[in-house]
Structures are given as structure tokens and as C-alpha cells.
Amino acid sequence: MHLTLLALICIIVVFGFQFMWSSNHENKLKLKTKKGVQESSRRAQHTLTGLVIAFLRIFFVPEREAVLIIAISAALIFSLHLIRLHNTSFQKFFTNHFSDLLRTSEINGK
């Protein structure tokens, strides 16, 4: 039970961080006309997410549990990708909230 709760908290923290990063998408849509700005923002978000994961691992999560959390997160991300490919309403929701973190081909559902 303790491991499951820890994994859930870590996944919520990382996905919450990604949502907060991309939630200010109205202002960023103006900047999206330049591909370099979008790519820089995406790379910065990925770097900061990696730092959040490293911080959680170093200070809070033992190594064995960290491997499990990363595996669960990867499975969750893959599942979301499959849902996006087959559900147009979920694809619209996802791109509205996370388009700043996606490549152009990913926004188009590929």
C-alpha cells in the first residue's frame, strides 16, 4: 500500500508540473508562430521535468520504487497516446491543454 501511494503521488506531481507548465497556452499561442520558440519551451519543460524526477528520486524515493514509478509512468503515457489515436474528443482535450509540449506531428495525432 505504501509503495502504491508513493508511486501515485510521484506520478501526480510530475503530470501536475507538466500541466501547470502548459496551462498558460493562450499567451504561448502567440509565440507559436516561431518554431524555435515552441521547441525551446518544449526542451525547457522536459529538462525541468527531469530535474523534478531526479529531486524526487534523490530525496524521497528509494531506487527500487523509482524504477517501478518510471515504468508505471511510461505505461500511462503510452496508454494516453493510444487513446489519443482512437478518440477524437480526447485528442482535442489533450491538444488544448498540452499542445505546447507536443511536436507538430504529435498535435496532429501521429
Backbone as CSV, one residue per row, in Angstrom:
resi,resn,N_x,N_y,N_z,CA_x,CA_y,CA_z,C_x,C_y,C_z
1,MET,0.821,-1.203,0.000,0.000,0.000,0.000,0.855,1.253,0.000
2,HIS,1.919,1.247,0.821,2.807,2.397,0.915,3.465,2.691,-0.438
3,LEU,3.923,1.654,-1.139,4.565,1.810,-2.433,3.594,2.346,-3.476
4,THR,2.374,1.858,-3.476,1.363,2.319,-4.414,1.045,3.795,-4.188
5,LEU,0.907,4.186,-2.966,0.632,5.586,-2.641,1.789,6.478,-3.059
6,LEU,3.003,6.052,-2.792,4.190,6.816,-3.182,4.265,6.959,-4.692
7,ALA,4.012,5.873,-5.421,4.037,5.921,-6.882,2.977,6.880,-7.401
8,LEU,1.787,6.819,-6.848,0.700,7.693,-7.265,1.031,9.161,-7.006
9,ILE,1.590,9.467,-5.861,1.957,10.847,-5.535,3.010,11.367,-6.499
10,CYS,4.028,10.557,-6.782,5.084,10.989,-7.700,4.548,11.220,-9.105
11,ILE,3.682,10.335,-9.571,3.108,10.499,-10.907,2.247,11.754,-10.958
12,ILE,1.470,12.005,-9.921,0.635,13.212,-9.871,1.508,14.470,-9.866
13,VAL,2.601,14.453,-9.117,3.496,15.615,-9.070,4.070,15.906,-10.449
14,VAL,4.563,14.878,-11.136,5.183,15.088,-12.448,4.152,15.537,-13.472
15,PHE,3.006,14.864,-13.547,1.987,15.267,-14.510,1.385,16.628,-14.144
16,GLY,1.254,16.904,-12.863,0.780,18.222,-12.442,1.735,19.318,-12.863
17,PHE,3.031,19.053,-12.721,4.037,20.016,-13.159,3.918,20.255,-14.658
18,GLN,3.752,19.183,-15.442,3.623,19.342,-16.890,2.364,20.115,-17.246
19,PHE,1.269,19.860,-16.528,0.029,20.582,-16.803,0.182,22.061,-16.472
20,MET,0.808,22.366,-15.328,0.999,23.769,-14.960,1.892,24.474,-15.972
21,TRP,2.905,23.777,-16.463,3.817,24.379,-17.442,3.060,24.745,-18.710
22,SER,2.169,23.881,-19.138,1.496,24.095,-20.417,0.144,24.787,-20.281
23,SER,-0.332,25.049,-19.070,-1.679,25.591,-18.894,-1.806,27.040,-19.350
24,ASN,-0.717,27.751,-19.430,-0.763,29.139,-19.877,-0.623,29.175,-21.397
25,HIS,-1.379,28.342,-22.092,-1.202,28.197,-23.527,-1.763,29.359,-24.333
26,GLU,-2.654,30.169,-23.787,-3.193,31.291,-24.552,-2.092,32.283,-24.915
27,ASN,-1.232,32.621,-23.950,-0.138,33.539,-24.243,0.899,32.896,-25.145
28,LYS,1.097,31.607,-25.008,2.110,30.927,-25.802,1.667,30.716,-27.236
29,LEU,0.363,30.702,-27.488,-0.107,30.508,-28.852,0.394,31.626,-29.756
30,LYS,0.556,32.818,-29.209,1.079,33.936,-29.984,2.533,33.690,-30.368
31,LEU,3.274,33.009,-29.496,4.676,32.736,-29.761,4.878,31.531,-30.674
32,LYS,3.857,30.738,-30.873,3.992,29.507,-31.626,4.274,29.736,-33.096
33,THR,4.150,30.960,-33.562,4.426,31.211,-34.964,5.893,30.937,-35.276
34,LYS,6.749,31.023,-34.281,8.161,30.708,-34.467,8.410,29.315,-33.906
35,LYS,8.820,28.398,-34.797,9.024,27.016,-34.380,10.099,26.915,-33.304
36,GLY,11.140,27.744,-33.383,12.230,27.705,-32.414,11.762,28.022,-30.998
37,VAL,10.811,28.943,-30.867,10.286,29.303,-29.550,9.547,28.115,-28.949
38,GLN,8.720,27.454,-29.752,7.981,26.295,-29.261,8.940,25.175,-28.882
39,GLU,9.945,24.920,-29.722,10.891,23.844,-29.444,11.707,24.161,-28.190
40,SER,12.094,25.399,-27.994,12.842,25.785,-26.791,11.994,25.597,-25.544
41,SER,10.728,25.979,-25.628,9.820,25.812,-24.496,9.647,24.334,-24.170
42,ARG,9.518,23.505,-25.201,9.366,22.064,-25.008,10.599,21.465,-24.341
43,ARG,11.759,21.876,-24.813,13.004,21.352,-24.241,13.183,21.818,-22.792
44,ALA,12.839,23.059,-22.517,12.944,23.563,-21.141,12.014,22.785,-20.219
45,GLN,10.800,22.525,-20.677,9.852,21.764,-19.863,10.366,20.360,-19.611
46,HIS,10.913,19.710,-20.640,11.446,18.357,-20.468,12.616,18.354,-19.481
47,THR,13.460,19.362,-19.565,14.598,19.467,-18.646,14.115,19.647,-17.212
48,LEU,13.171,20.550,-17.015,12.659,20.794,-15.662,11.910,19.580,-15.117
49,THR,11.187,18.877,-15.972,10.517,17.652,-15.526,11.549,16.621,-15.085
50,GLY,12.628,16.502,-15.843,13.703,15.590,-15.465,14.308,15.965,-14.128
51,LEU,14.476,17.253,-13.878,15.009,17.710,-12.590,14.040,17.402,-11.441
52,VAL,12.742,17.569,-11.694,11.737,17.222,-10.669,11.810,15.732,-10.359
53,ILE,11.915,14.908,-11.403,12.012,13.460,-11.203,13.285,13.126,-10.424
54,ALA,14.409,13.740,-10.794,15.670,13.484,-10.089,15.574,13.919,-8.625
55,PHE,14.963,15.065,-8.367,14.798,15.555,-6.999,13.975,14.572,-6.168
56,LEU,12.854,14.122,-6.747,12.014,13.156,-6.031,12.782,11.871,-5.756
57,ARG,13.553,11.420,-6.741,14.319,10.181,-6.573,15.399,10.325,-5.492
58,ILE,16.136,11.401,-5.513,17.256,11.585,-4.584,16.771,11.744,-3.143
59,PHE,15.713,12.529,-2.937,15.312,12.887,-1.580,14.149,12.075,-1.005
60,PHE,13.345,11.438,-1.859,12.137,10.823,-1.330,11.920,9.361,-1.705
61,VAL,12.414,8.931,-2.849,12.036,7.619,-3.376,13.247,6.686,-3.445
62,PRO,13.152,5.515,-2.818,14.225,4.524,-2.951,14.342,4.029,-4.398
63,GLU,15.502,3.505,-4.750,15.790,3.133,-6.138,14.798,2.109,-6.708
64,ARG,14.497,1.077,-5.962,13.592,0.044,-6.460,12.213,0.620,-6.793
65,GLU,11.718,1.461,-5.916,10.422,2.080,-6.155,10.477,3.065,-7.320
66,ALA,11.613,3.750,-7.477,11.763,4.702,-8.578,11.647,3.999,-9.927
67,VAL,12.232,2.826,-10.038,12.129,2.057,-11.290,10.667,1.705,-11.561
68,LEU,9.960,1.302,-10.552,8.545,0.972,-10.709,7.729,2.206,-11.119
69,ILE,8.012,3.328,-10.511,7.289,4.567,-10.830,7.536,4.977,-12.277
70,ILE,8.778,4.895,-12.725,9.091,5.240,-14.115,8.376,4.274,-15.063
71,ALA,8.346,2.994,-14.734,7.663,2.015,-15.583,6.165,2.303,-15.652
72,ILE,5.560,2.620,-14.520,4.128,2.953,-14.492,3.868,4.219,-15.304
73,SER,4.727,5.217,-15.152,4.569,6.469,-15.901,4.681,6.229,-17.401
74,ALA,5.655,5.428,-17.815,5.816,5.132,-19.238,4.590,4.405,-19.782
75,ALA,4.068,3.457,-19.026,2.859,2.736,-19.452,1.664,3.685,-19.542
76,LEU,1.557,4.603,-18.593,0.466,5.576,-18.608,0.564,6.502,-19.816
77,ILE,1.766,6.987,-20.104,1.957,7.873,-21.260,1.633,7.131,-22.555
78,PHE,2.085,5.885,-22.667,1.779,5.088,-23.855,0.275,4.859,-23.987
79,SER,-0.398,4.592,-22.888,-1.853,4.400,-22.905,-2.573,5.667,-23.365
80,LEU,-2.125,6.819,-22.861,-2.722,8.090,-23.285,-2.518,8.312,-24.777
81,HIS,-1.351,7.946,-25.280,-1.080,8.081,-26.712,-2.040,7.215,-27.527
82,LEU,-2.248,5.976,-27.094,-3.175,5.094,-27.817,-4.603,5.626,-27.780
83,ILE,-5.007,6.165,-26.627,-6.351,6.750,-26.523,-6.484,7.937,-27.468
84,ARG,-5.452,8.769,-27.524,-5.476,9.935,-28.421,-5.644,9.526,-29.872
85,LEU,-5.017,8.412,-30.267,-5.096,7.964,-31.655,-6.498,7.509,-32.043
86,HIS,-7.293,7.052,-31.079,-8.587,6.449,-31.382,-9.789,7.246,-30.885
87,ASN,-9.580,8.302,-30.124,-10.689,9.056,-29.554,-10.493,10.539,-29.877
88,THR,-11.280,11.048,-30.821,-11.088,12.429,-31.280,-11.402,13.461,-30.190
89,SER,-12.377,13.192,-29.341,-12.688,14.172,-28.286,-11.547,14.240,-27.264
90,PHE,-10.948,13.099,-26.938,-9.802,13.111,-26.028,-8.608,13.793,-26.693
91,GLN,-8.442,13.569,-27.992,-7.352,14.227,-28.740,-7.501,15.747,-28.667
92,LYS,-8.722,16.248,-28.836,-8.955,17.695,-28.757,-8.644,18.224,-27.358
93,PHE,-9.127,17.523,-26.328,-8.844,17.922,-24.947,-7.339,17.943,-24.703
94,PHE,-6.675,16.886,-25.114,-5.233,16.751,-24.879,-4.446,17.852,-25.580
95,THR,-4.766,18.119,-26.831,-4.027,19.160,-27.556,-4.348,20.554,-27.033
96,ASN,-5.561,20.771,-26.542,-5.894,22.070,-25.953,-5.064,22.352,-24.704
97,HIS,-4.760,21.315,-23.934,-4.059,21.511,-22.672,-2.553,21.259,-22.739
98,PHE,-2.109,20.439,-23.673,-0.698,20.059,-23.706,-0.018,20.347,-25.035
99,SER,-0.609,21.159,-25.893,-0.030,21.380,-27.224,1.362,22.002,-27.161
100,ASP,1.644,22.769,-26.120,2.970,23.383,-26.005,4.065,22.350,-25.772
101,LEU,3.694,21.181,-25.299,4.679,20.141,-25.016,4.818,19.141,-26.151
102,LEU,4.012,19.297,-27.203,3.986,18.316,-28.281,4.655,18.853,-29.538
103,ARG,5.226,17.939,-30.308,5.736,18.288,-31.628,4.535,18.463,-32.549
104,THR,4.760,19.106,-33.691,3.672,19.331,-34.644,3.037,18.024,-35.067
105,SER,3.845,17.005,-35.338,3.288,15.716,-35.754,2.474,15.077,-34.632
106,GLU,2.858,15.300,-33.382,2.104,14.754,-32.255,0.777,15.473,-32.063
107,ILE,0.755,16.767,-32.355,-0.504,17.533,-32.272,-1.503,16.996,-33.287
108,ASN,-1.002,16.569,-34.436,-1.867,16.031,-35.482,-2.281,14.596,-35.219
109,GLY,-1.855,14.018,-34.093,-2.281,12.690,-33.696,-1.458,11.565,-34.271
110,LYS,-0.215,11.833,-34.562,0.647,10.779,-35.132,1.680,10.327,-34.131
